Every structure is written in C-alpha cells, then in structure tokens.
Amino acid sequence: MSEIRATTISDAAGTGPITLTGQSAAKAWVNFNGTGTAAISDSLNMSSLTDNGTGDYTLTYLNSLTGVFSNIIACSQSGRSITQRAMAYDSTTASSFIMGTYIDSGSSQTAYDNSSNDAAVFGDLA
C-alpha cells in the first residue's frame, strides 16, 4: 500500500501552499446533536450553533464566505423509524445560515429536534 505524507502542497508555480479559496472543496461542514442542549459534535470552519427553538438552528462560520450564494447540502435523522426526517436551510448570509429539521408526515411537516444533523457548505472564503 502506498502512503503520501506532506506538510505543504505547493501551488502550480511552486511559490507557496495552495489555498481552499478557489477550489471546489467544502469551506465548512458541521455535525451536531439537536436534542436537549444542542451542541456541535464535530466541524470545520464553524464557530457556533444557536438553538432558536424546536428544529430551528443558526450555524455561524468561523471565517466568512464572500457572499450569500453558497451551496449547502444538509441532512438530518433521528434514529430508525418509518417516519422520514427532512431538512431545509434558509436565511443564508456570508457569516451564517439557518437550518430547520422536521418530521415528514407525508402531507405535512412538523419541526423536530433530530439527534444527528449534518451540513456541508460550498462557496468561496472571504
């Protein structure tokens, strides 16, 4: 098996390390528990989680993005059951976004504090 070890990966010109600002890598990601006292379990470039109420969370970046046009992929679940869980995000700014978690009951959705929530944010760092 091959192994690659490096402390710095240089840019094409060889003048310095590459940065993630122009690449297609996620600029932030988060995993958090939304039950009880909501808390971030693990993350990259996330500074805080605010519990706004049942199934309603504001996630704030450590380093802001260049604008509001980021792409956020998110999912949410709470154990295994027939009832499906759905997720939506809203109010995206350069420094935060709001994530909502729900129980999908077919024709309606009810806000719900799910135990496992994930989001990955793609865009450009400021």
Phi, psi and chi 1 to 4 in degrees:
 res  aa     phi    psi   chi1   chi2   chi3   chi4
   1 MET       -  136.0  177.0 -178.0  -86.3      -
   2 SER   -85.6  153.8  -61.8      -      -      -
   3 GLU  -139.0  134.9 -177.3  176.1  -37.5      -
   4 ILE  -114.2  127.8  -62.4  173.4      -      -
   5 ARG  -125.6  133.8  -67.0 -177.0 -173.4 -165.3
   6 ALA  -154.6  147.2      -      -      -      -
   7 THR   -96.9  -26.1   54.3      -      -      -
   8 THR  -144.5  136.0  -56.8      -      -      -
   9 ILE  -107.5  118.7  -60.8  173.3      -      -
  10 SER   -81.8  157.5  -67.6      -      -      -
  11 ASP   -71.2  174.4   58.8   16.1      -      -
  12 ALA   -59.8  -31.5      -      -      -      -
  13 ALA   -81.1  -11.9      -      -      -      -
  14 GLY    75.9   18.2      -      -      -      -
  15 THR   -96.2   -6.1   57.8      -      -      -
  16 GLY   173.1  177.1      -      -      -      -
  17 PRO   -70.6  150.9   24.7  -32.3      -      -
  18 ILE   -72.3  157.4   61.0  168.3      -      -
  19 THR  -121.4  161.7   61.9      -      -      -
  20 LEU   -90.2    1.5  -66.9  177.8      -      -
  21 THR   -66.5  -31.0   56.0      -      -      -
  22 GLY  -108.3    1.9      -      -      -      -
  23 GLN   -96.7  172.5  -63.6  179.0   -3.0      -
  24 SER   -92.3   19.2  -61.8      -      -      -
  25 ALA   -78.6  154.9      -      -      -      -
  26 ALA   -61.9  135.6      -      -      -      -
  27 LYS   -91.8  -14.3  -58.3  -51.4 -176.8  -67.1
  28 ALA  -159.7  150.0      -      -      -      -
  29 TRP  -152.0  157.8   57.8  -97.5      -      -
  30 VAL  -151.6  146.1   64.3      -      -      -
  31 ASN  -127.0  128.3  171.6  -91.3      -      -
  32 PHE  -143.9  154.9   68.3   93.0      -      -
  33 ASN   -94.9  122.8 -175.9  -21.1      -      -
  34 GLY   -96.9    2.6      -      -      -      -
  35 THR   -93.7  153.2   60.7      -      -      -
  36 GLY    60.6 -127.9      -      -      -      -
  37 THR   -85.0  104.7  -58.4      -      -      -
  38 ALA   -58.4  136.2      -      -      -      -
  39 ALA  -151.4  144.2      -      -      -      -
  40 ILE   -72.5  129.1  -67.0  174.3      -      -
  41 SER   -89.0  -41.2  -56.0      -      -      -
  42 ASP  -159.1  151.2 -158.6    1.4      -      -
  43 SER  -166.4  168.1   69.0      -      -      -
  44 LEU  -132.8  127.1  169.6   72.3      -      -
  45 ASN    59.2   33.2 -166.7   28.3      -      -
  46 MET  -118.1  129.4  -60.3  -56.8  -68.8      -
  47 SER   -97.8  -30.9   66.0      -      -      -
  48 SER  -160.3  161.8   65.8      -      -      -
  49 LEU  -128.4  127.2  164.0   69.4      -      -
  50 THR  -114.4  127.2  -57.1      -      -      -
  51 ASP   -88.4  108.3 -171.3  -15.4      -      -
  52 ASN   -88.8   -2.0  -57.0  -43.0      -      -
  53 GLY   138.9 -176.6      -      -      -      -
  54 THR   -55.9  118.8  -56.9      -      -      -
  55 GLY    65.7   22.5      -      -      -      -
  56 ASP  -134.2  115.5 -176.0    2.5      -      -
  57 TYR  -134.6  141.5  -49.8   93.4      -      -
  58 THR  -106.9  126.9  -61.0      -      -      -
  59 LEU  -111.8  127.5  -66.1  136.1      -      -
  60 THR  -113.2  134.1  -56.1      -      -      -
  61 TYR   -76.2  149.3  -53.0  122.7      -      -
  62 LEU   -73.1  -47.2 -178.3   63.6      -      -
  63 ASN  -115.6  122.8  -62.4  -65.0      -      -
  64 SER   -65.5  161.2  -66.7      -      -      -
  65 LEU   -93.5  168.4  -66.4  138.4      -      -
  66 THR   -71.4  -20.7   56.6      -      -      -
  67 GLY  -168.3 -168.9      -      -      -      -
  68 VAL   -88.4   -4.5  -59.9      -      -      -
  69 PHE   -93.1   60.1  -60.4  107.4      -      -
  70 SER   -96.3  165.0   57.8      -      -      -
  71 ASN  -112.9  121.4 -173.1   -8.1      -      -
  72 ILE  -116.2  126.3  -58.8  169.5      -      -
  73 ILE  -110.7  126.0  -60.6  169.1      -      -
  74 ALA  -141.4  154.9      -      -      -      -
  75 CYS  -148.9  162.1   61.1      -      -      -
  76 SER  -152.8  141.4  179.2      -      -      -
  77 GLN  -155.6  159.5   66.7   94.7   21.3      -
  78 SER  -142.0   80.1 -173.4      -      -      -
  79 GLY    76.2 -176.1      -      -      -      -
  80 ARG  -107.7  121.6  -63.9  176.3 -176.9 -140.4
  81 SER  -157.4  173.9   72.2      -      -      -
  82 ILE   -70.2  -32.9  -64.7  171.2      -      -
  83 THR   -68.7  122.3  -55.1      -      -      -
  84 GLN   -82.5  150.3  -62.6  -63.1  -50.3      -
  85 ARG  -106.7  140.5  -86.6   61.6  179.4 -172.9
  86 ALA  -125.7  162.3      -      -      -      -
  87 MET  -139.3  148.7 -172.6  -69.8  -43.0      -
  88 ALA  -143.0  154.2      -      -      -      -
  89 TYR  -127.6  157.3   67.1   89.2      -      -
  90 ASP  -156.7  173.1 -165.9    7.8      -      -
  91 SER    50.2   50.3  -58.4      -      -      -
  92 THR   -73.4  130.2  -57.4      -      -      -
  93 THR  -124.9 -179.8   70.5      -      -      -
  94 ALA   -69.5  -18.3      -      -      -      -
  95 SER  -117.0   -6.7   59.3      -      -      -
  96 SER  -165.5  171.0   67.8      -      -      -
  97 PHE  -148.6  157.7   67.0   95.9      -      -
  98 ILE  -104.5  133.5  -66.6  175.2      -      -
  99 MET  -118.9  132.6 -178.7  169.9  164.2      -
 100 GLY  -114.7  139.6      -      -      -      -
 101 THR  -121.0  141.9   58.0      -      -      -
 102 TYR  -141.5  161.9  -54.0   88.3      -      -
 103 ILE   -99.8  126.7  -65.4  175.2      -      -
 104 ASP   -94.3  111.9 -174.9   -7.3      -      -
 105 SER  -101.1   29.4  -57.3      -      -      -
 106 GLY    90.7  -84.3      -      -      -      -
 107 SER   -94.2   -5.4   61.2      -      -      -
 108 SER  -144.4  161.4   64.8      -      -      -
 109 GLN  -124.7  141.8  -66.0 -178.8  -24.2      -
 110 THR  -123.1  129.2  -56.0      -      -      -
 111 ALA   -56.9  138.7      -      -      -      -
 112 TYR  -152.7  140.4 -171.6   78.5      -      -
 113 ASP   -84.6   97.6  -72.1  -20.5      -      -
 114 ASN   -81.7  152.0  -68.7  -35.7      -      -
 115 SER   -81.5  -25.2   59.8      -      -      -
 116 SER  -130.2  116.6 -177.6      -      -      -
 117 ASN  -132.3  136.2  -53.3  -78.2      -      -
 118 ASP  -136.1  147.0  -59.1  -75.7      -      -
 119 ALA  -149.2  143.0      -      -      -      -
 120 ALA  -125.1  135.0      -      -      -      -
 121 VAL  -116.4  126.5 -179.4      -      -      -
 122 PHE  -115.5  137.1  -62.8   86.2      -      -
 123 GLY   169.0 -161.5      -      -      -      -
 124 ASP  -112.9  135.1  -67.3  -36.5      -      -
 125 LEU   -72.1  146.4  -69.5  172.7      -      -
 126 ALA   -71.4      -      -      -      -      -
